[in-house]
């Protein structure tokens, strides 16, 4: 069983993560040729094809002239994610794979230890999410758990504080103490965190805004929260 990822960044990350099984390419751009050369050096089969064939394989997604057949995404254990350095992002009910991919991209770039997602009722790390992550999904541990509330309790037992983002959170992100190991919980744009998940948080915080607005895109919120952690170090 295998999946396909598209675009030079996603294919490069799959190669570096040891997940690339086969590479298809069209065009002679320098970065694609470097990717082909590196794949061949790793004994990965590489085949030249047409842009039309790649577009057909991509099914409406942009291929950027390169596609990689990869082994299915391997989720990390919850213990592995919690043991990492940096904050952990926990996502409650994020259904859009594009948003998930963008969050993974920010989480990797800004120093998160990893991401926790629920198994049911939420987006998983599909090839589309990997593409949106620009390859970060192959570099960042992601744990997929049956029960998010229970996972947050395990995070507390491991020594992490659990902070949840909410429109009515009593503490501003600007005043949040991010010096200790923590889990930062983000809910869906429409419903926010579920009540049971919210009750597992040690503290609820809000993102301050200069103008009144209902909510930010969840991937933007994740980037802002992670940047606040980064600047506090």
C-alpha positions as YAML, in Angstrom:
chain: A
units: angstrom
residues:
- id: 1
  name: UNK
  ca: [0.00, 0.00, 0.00]
- id: 2
  name: UNK
  ca: [1.31, 3.47, -0.84]
- id: 3
  name: UNK
  ca: [0.31, 7.09, -1.36]
- id: 4
  name: UNK
  ca: [1.42, 9.86, -3.71]
- id: 5
  name: UNK
  ca: [2.78, 13.27, -2.77]
- id: 6
  name: UNK
  ca: [3.32, 16.14, -5.20]
- id: 7
  name: UNK
  ca: [5.69, 19.09, -5.37]
- id: 8
  name: UNK
  ca: [9.43, 19.32, -4.88]
- id: 9
  name: UNK
  ca: [9.31, 20.14, -1.14]
- id: 10
  name: UNK
  ca: [6.98, 17.26, -0.25]
- id: 11
  name: UNK
  ca: [8.93, 14.76, -2.37]
- id: 12
  name: UNK
  ca: [12.26, 15.98, -0.97]
- id: 13
  name: UNK
  ca: [11.00, 15.55, 2.59]
- id: 14
  name: UNK
  ca: [9.74, 12.06, 1.78]
- id: 15
  name: UNK
  ca: [13.16, 11.18, 0.40]
- id: 16
  name: UNK
  ca: [14.94, 12.49, 3.50]
- id: 17
  name: UNK
  ca: [12.50, 10.64, 5.76]
- id: 18
  name: UNK
  ca: [13.10, 7.34, 3.95]
- id: 19
  name: UNK
  ca: [9.51, 7.12, 2.70]
- id: 20
  name: UNK
  ca: [10.07, 7.64, -1.04]
- id: 21
  name: UNK
  ca: [9.53, 4.50, -3.14]
- id: 22
  name: UNK
  ca: [9.38, 5.88, -6.68]
- id: 23
  name: UNK
  ca: [9.73, 9.28, -8.35]
- id: 24
  name: UNK
  ca: [7.98, 10.56, -11.48]
- id: 25
  name: UNK
  ca: [9.15, 13.81, -13.04]
- id: 26
  name: UNK
  ca: [8.50, 16.11, -15.99]
- id: 27
  name: UNK
  ca: [10.48, 19.15, -17.04]
- id: 28
  name: UNK
  ca: [14.10, 20.08, -16.55]
- id: 29
  name: UNK
  ca: [14.02, 22.62, -13.71]
- id: 30
  name: UNK
  ca: [17.21, 22.60, -11.68]
- id: 31
  name: UNK
  ca: [15.59, 21.60, -8.38]
- id: 32
  name: UNK
  ca: [13.77, 18.69, -10.02]
- id: 33
  name: UNK
  ca: [17.00, 17.49, -11.60]
- id: 34
  name: UNK
  ca: [18.74, 17.70, -8.20]
- id: 35
  name: UNK
  ca: [15.89, 15.73, -6.67]
- id: 36
  name: UNK
  ca: [16.17, 13.08, -9.39]
- id: 37
  name: UNK
  ca: [19.94, 12.83, -8.89]
- id: 38
  name: UNK
  ca: [19.60, 12.48, -5.12]
- id: 39
  name: UNK
  ca: [16.84, 9.89, -5.50]
- id: 40
  name: UNK
  ca: [18.91, 7.85, -7.92]
- id: 41
  name: UNK
  ca: [21.85, 8.03, -5.51]
- id: 42
  name: UNK
  ca: [19.53, 6.49, -2.91]
- id: 43
  name: UNK
  ca: [18.54, 3.74, -5.38]
- id: 44
  name: UNK
  ca: [15.02, 5.12, -5.77]
- id: 45
  name: UNK
  ca: [13.49, 4.31, -9.20]
- id: 46
  name: UNK
  ca: [12.98, 7.53, -11.21]
- id: 47
  name: UNK
  ca: [10.83, 7.79, -14.33]
- id: 48
  name: UNK
  ca: [10.41, 10.64, -16.81]
- id: 49
  name: UNK
  ca: [6.80, 11.30, -17.75]
- id: 50
  name: UNK
  ca: [4.60, 14.07, -19.15]
- id: 51
  name: UNK
  ca: [2.94, 16.96, -17.33]
- id: 52
  name: UNK
  ca: [-0.40, 15.61, -18.53]
- id: 53
  name: UNK
  ca: [0.21, 12.25, -16.88]
- id: 54
  name: UNK
  ca: [1.29, 13.94, -13.67]
- id: 55
  name: UNK
  ca: [-1.82, 16.14, -13.71]
- id: 56
  name: UNK
  ca: [-3.97, 13.06, -14.19]
- id: 57
  name: UNK
  ca: [-2.28, 11.37, -11.24]
- id: 58
  name: UNK
  ca: [-2.61, 14.51, -9.12]
- id: 59
  name: UNK
  ca: [-6.39, 14.72, -9.72]
- id: 60
  name: UNK
  ca: [-6.63, 18.49, -9.72]
- id: 61
  name: UNK
  ca: [-3.75, 19.20, -7.37]
- id: 62
  name: UNK
  ca: [-0.68, 21.02, -8.67]
- id: 63
  name: UNK
  ca: [2.18, 18.62, -9.21]
- id: 64
  name: UNK
  ca: [4.93, 21.20, -9.88]
- id: 65
  name: UNK
  ca: [6.38, 18.67, -12.30]
- id: 66
  name: UNK
  ca: [7.24, 15.99, -9.77]
- id: 67
  name: UNK
  ca: [5.42, 13.24, -7.87]
- id: 68
  name: UNK
  ca: [6.59, 10.69, -5.35]
- id: 69
  name: UNK
  ca: [5.10, 7.34, -4.44]
- id: 70
  name: UNK
  ca: [5.57, 7.05, -0.70]
- id: 71
  name: UNK
  ca: [4.89, 4.60, 2.07]
- id: 72
  name: UNK
  ca: [1.83, 5.52, 4.18]
- id: 73
  name: UNK
  ca: [2.37, 8.20, 6.80]
- id: 74
  name: UNK
  ca: [3.70, 6.73, 10.04]
- id: 75
  name: UNK
  ca: [2.20, 8.35, 13.12]
- id: 76
  name: UNK
  ca: [4.32, 8.78, 16.22]
- id: 77
  name: UNK
  ca: [3.27, 7.54, 19.65]
- id: 78
  name: UNK
  ca: [1.83, 10.01, 22.13]
- id: 79
  name: UNK
  ca: [4.78, 9.29, 24.42]
- id: 80
  name: UNK
  ca: [7.23, 10.24, 21.67]
- id: 81
  name: UNK
  ca: [5.50, 13.56, 21.04]
- id: 82
  name: UNK
  ca: [5.27, 14.44, 24.73]
- id: 83
  name: UNK
  ca: [8.94, 13.62, 25.27]
- id: 84
  name: UNK
  ca: [10.12, 16.13, 22.67]
- id: 85
  name: UNK
  ca: [11.53, 19.58, 23.31]
- id: 86
  name: UNK
  ca: [9.25, 22.55, 22.71]
- id: 87
  name: UNK
  ca: [5.49, 23.01, 22.98]
- id: 88
  name: UNK
  ca: [3.04, 20.42, 21.73]
- id: 89
  name: UNK
  ca: [0.07, 21.48, 19.62]
- id: 90
  name: UNK
  ca: [-3.18, 19.56, 20.21]
- id: 91
  name: UNK
  ca: [-5.97, 19.98, 17.65]
- id: 92
  name: UNK
  ca: [-9.60, 19.35, 18.48]
- id: 93
  name: UNK
  ca: [-11.89, 18.86, 15.50]
- id: 94
  name: UNK
  ca: [-9.81, 20.41, 12.70]
- id: 95
  name: UNK
  ca: [-11.44, 18.89, 9.61]
- id: 96
  name: UNK
  ca: [-9.76, 20.73, 6.74]
- id: 97
  name: UNK
  ca: [-6.60, 18.98, 5.53]
- id: 98
  name: UNK
  ca: [-5.25, 22.27, 4.20]
- id: 99
  name: UNK
  ca: [-5.46, 23.82, 7.65]
- id: 100
  name: UNK
  ca: [-3.85, 20.75, 9.19]
- id: 101
  name: UNK
  ca: [-0.99, 20.92, 6.70]
- id: 102
  name: UNK
  ca: [-0.47, 24.62, 7.33]
- id: 103
  name: UNK
  ca: [-0.39, 24.01, 11.10]
- id: 104
  name: UNK
  ca: [2.20, 21.26, 10.67]
- id: 105
  name: UNK
  ca: [4.29, 23.65, 8.59]
- id: 106
  name: UNK
  ca: [4.21, 26.35, 11.27]
- id: 107
  name: UNK
  ca: [4.73, 23.84, 14.07]
- id: 108
  name: UNK
  ca: [7.89, 22.49, 12.47]
- id: 109
  name: UNK
  ca: [9.25, 25.92, 11.52]
- id: 110
  name: UNK
  ca: [8.63, 27.49, 14.93]
- id: 111
  name: UNK
  ca: [9.99, 24.73, 17.12]
- id: 112
  name: UNK
  ca: [7.06, 22.60, 18.29]
- id: 113
  name: UNK
  ca: [7.83, 19.15, 19.68]
- id: 114
  name: UNK
  ca: [4.96, 17.66, 17.72]
- id: 115
  name: UNK
  ca: [1.22, 17.65, 17.13]
- id: 116
  name: UNK
  ca: [-1.63, 15.59, 18.57]
- id: 117
  name: UNK
  ca: [-4.78, 14.94, 16.54]
- id: 118
  name: UNK
  ca: [-7.86, 12.83, 17.34]
- id: 119
  name: UNK
  ca: [-8.52, 9.70, 15.32]
- id: 120
  name: UNK
  ca: [-12.21, 10.41, 14.69]
- id: 121
  name: UNK
  ca: [-13.99, 13.53, 13.48]
- id: 122
  name: UNK
  ca: [-10.83, 15.29, 12.33]
- id: 123
  name: UNK
  ca: [-8.45, 15.56, 9.40]
- id: 124
  name: UNK
  ca: [-5.62, 13.04, 9.20]
- id: 125
  name: UNK
  ca: [-2.21, 13.36, 7.56]
- id: 126
  name: UNK
  ca: [-3.26, 12.63, 3.99]
- id: 127
  name: UNK
  ca: [-1.11, 13.34, 0.91]
- id: 128
  name: UNK
  ca: [-3.07, 16.61, 0.57]
- id: 129
  name: UNK
  ca: [-2.13, 17.58, 4.11]
- id: 130
  name: UNK
  ca: [1.48, 16.65, 3.43]
- id: 131
  name: UNK
  ca: [1.49, 18.88, 0.36]
- id: 132
  name: UNK
  ca: [0.01, 21.78, 2.37]
- id: 133
  name: UNK
  ca: [2.71, 21.25, 4.99]
- id: 134
  name: UNK
  ca: [5.42, 21.79, 2.34]
- id: 135
  name: UNK
  ca: [7.12, 18.63, 3.54]
- id: 136
  name: UNK
  ca: [7.00, 19.41, 7.27]
- id: 137
  name: UNK
  ca: [4.72, 16.43, 7.93]
- id: 138
  name: UNK
  ca: [7.62, 14.06, 7.21]
- id: 139
  name: UNK
  ca: [9.86, 15.90, 9.68]
- id: 140
  name: UNK
  ca: [7.50, 16.46, 12.63]
- id: 141
  name: UNK
  ca: [6.09, 13.78, 14.97]
- id: 142
  name: UNK
  ca: [2.30, 13.61, 14.83]
- id: 143
  name: UNK
  ca: [0.37, 11.41, 17.26]
- id: 144
  name: UNK
  ca: [-3.15, 10.25, 16.38]
- id: 145
  name: UNK
  ca: [-5.10, 9.37, 19.52]
- id: 146
  name: UNK
  ca: [-8.43, 7.70, 20.19]
- id: 147
  name: UNK
  ca: [-9.34, 10.02, 23.07]
- id: 148
  name: UNK
  ca: [-7.96, 13.57, 23.05]
- id: 149
  name: UNK
  ca: [-9.16, 14.35, 26.59]
- id: 150
  name: UNK
  ca: [-7.32, 11.33, 27.92]
- id: 151
  name: UNK
  ca: [-4.22, 12.33, 25.95]
- id: 152
  name: UNK
  ca: [-4.28, 15.75, 27.64]
- id: 153
  name: UNK
  ca: [-4.46, 14.07, 31.04]
- id: 154
  name: UNK
  ca: [-1.42, 12.01, 30.06]
- id: 155
  name: UNK
  ca: [0.33, 15.23, 29.02]
- id: 156
  name: UNK
  ca: [-0.29, 16.67, 32.47]
- id: 157
  name: UNK
  ca: [1.04, 13.52, 34.11]
- id: 158
  name: UNK
  ca: [4.19, 13.89, 32.01]
- id: 159
  name: UNK
  ca: [4.79, 17.36, 33.47]
- id: 160
  name: UNK
  ca: [3.26, 19.60, 30.82]
- id: 161
  name: UNK
  ca: [0.76, 22.39, 31.43]
- id: 162
  name: UNK
  ca: [-2.27, 22.38, 29.14]
- id: 163
  name: UNK
  ca: [-3.41, 25.74, 27.78]
- id: 164
  name: UNK
  ca: [-6.48, 26.08, 25.55]
- id: 165
  name: UNK
  ca: [-7.21, 28.86, 23.07]
- id: 166
  name: UNK
  ca: [-10.74, 30.25, 23.43]
- id: 167
  name: UNK
  ca: [-12.44, 33.47, 22.39]
- id: 168
  name: UNK
  ca: [-13.50, 34.04, 26.02]
- id: 169
  name: UNK
  ca: [-10.24, 32.88, 27.58]
- id: 170
  name: UNK
  ca: [-9.48, 34.80, 30.76]
- id: 171
  name: UNK
  ca: [-5.79, 35.31, 30.01]
- id: 172
  name: UNK
  ca: [-4.33, 37.15, 27.05]
- id: 173
  name: UNK
  ca: [-1.73, 35.33, 24.98]
- id: 174
  name: UNK
  ca: [0.53, 38.32, 25.73]
- id: 175
  name: UNK
  ca: [0.36, 37.49, 29.45]
- id: 176
  name: UNK
  ca: [0.57, 33.71, 29.17]
- id: 177
  name: UNK
  ca: [3.58, 32.16, 30.91]
- id: 178
  name: UNK
  ca: [5.12, 29.93, 28.26]
- id: 179
  name: UNK
  ca: [8.36, 29.24, 30.12]
- id: 180
  name: UNK
  ca: [7.22, 25.78, 31.26]
- id: 181
  name: UNK
  ca: [6.66, 22.69, 29.11]
- id: 182
  name: UNK
  ca: [3.16, 22.91, 27.72]
- id: 183
  name: UNK
  ca: [0.49, 21.68, 25.36]
- id: 184
  name: UNK
  ca: [-1.37, 24.35, 23.39]
- id: 185
  name: UNK
  ca: [-4.88, 23.27, 22.41]
- id: 186
  name: UNK
  ca: [-6.71, 24.73, 19.42]
- id: 187
  name: UNK
  ca: [-10.30, 23.95, 18.49]
- id: 188
  name: UNK
  ca: [-12.15, 24.17, 15.21]
- id: 189
  name: UNK
  ca: [-13.02, 27.59, 13.79]
- id: 190
  name: UNK
  ca: [-16.75, 26.99, 14.02]
- id: 191
  name: UNK
  ca: [-17.21, 25.12, 17.30]
- id: 192
  name: UNK
  ca: [-13.98, 25.74, 19.14]
- id: 193
  name: UNK
  ca: [-12.91, 23.13, 21.67]
- id: 194
  name: UNK
  ca: [-15.39, 20.54, 22.83]
- id: 195
  name: UNK
  ca: [-16.57, 20.97, 26.42]
- id: 196
  name: UNK
  ca: [-14.80, 17.87, 27.68]
- id: 197
  name: UNK
  ca: [-11.52, 18.90, 26.06]
- id: 198
  name: UNK
  ca: [-11.91, 22.42, 27.41]
- id: 199
  name: UNK
  ca: [-12.35, 21.05, 30.94]
- id: 200
  name: UNK
  ca: [-8.95, 19.35, 30.72]
- id: 201
  name: UNK
  ca: [-7.16, 22.66, 30.21]
- id: 202
  name: UNK
  ca: [-5.32, 24.22, 33.13]
- id: 203
  name: UNK
  ca: [-6.00, 27.67, 31.72]
- id: 204
  name: UNK
  ca: [-7.86, 29.25, 28.80]
- id: 205
  name: UNK
  ca: [-6.32, 32.11, 26.86]
- id: 206
  name: UNK
  ca: [-7.37, 34.39, 24.03]
- id: 207
  name: UNK
  ca: [-5.40, 35.94, 21.19]
- id: 208
  name: UNK
  ca: [-5.61, 39.74, 21.51]
- id: 209
  name: UNK
  ca: [-6.72, 41.62, 18.39]
- id: 210
  name: UNK
  ca: [-6.62, 45.31, 17.54]
- id: 211
  name: UNK
  ca: [-10.04, 45.18, 15.89]
- id: 212
  name: UNK
  ca: [-13.10, 43.22, 16.90]
- id: 213
  name: UNK
  ca: [-13.39, 40.08, 14.79]
- id: 214
  name: UNK
  ca: [-15.13, 36.77, 15.33]
- id: 215
  name: UNK
  ca: [-12.14, 34.49, 14.86]
- id: 216
  name: UNK
  ca: [-8.91, 33.88, 13.00]
- id: 217
  name: UNK
  ca: [-8.17, 30.97, 10.72]
- id: 218
  name: UNK
  ca: [-6.95, 28.16, 12.96]
- id: 219
  name: UNK
  ca: [-3.67, 27.81, 11.10]
- id: 220
  name: UNK
  ca: [-3.02, 31.52, 11.62]
- id: 221
  name: UNK
  ca: [-3.87, 31.15, 15.31]
- id: 222
  name: UNK
  ca: [-1.41, 28.26, 15.60]
- id: 223
  name: UNK
  ca: [1.36, 30.34, 14.03]
- id: 224
  name: UNK
  ca: [0.68, 33.28, 16.36]
- id: 225
  name: UNK
  ca: [0.66, 31.10, 19.46]
- id: 226
  name: UNK
  ca: [3.86, 29.31, 18.47]
- id: 227
  name: UNK
  ca: [5.58, 32.59, 17.64]
- id: 228
  name: UNK
  ca: [4.61, 33.90, 21.08]
- id: 229
  name: UNK
  ca: [6.26, 30.82, 22.61]
- id: 230
  name: UNK
  ca: [9.35, 31.30, 20.43]
- id: 231
  name: UNK
  ca: [9.73, 34.94, 21.44]
- id: 232
  name: UNK
  ca: [9.36, 34.07, 25.14]
- id: 233
  name: UNK
  ca: [12.37, 31.77, 25.15]
...
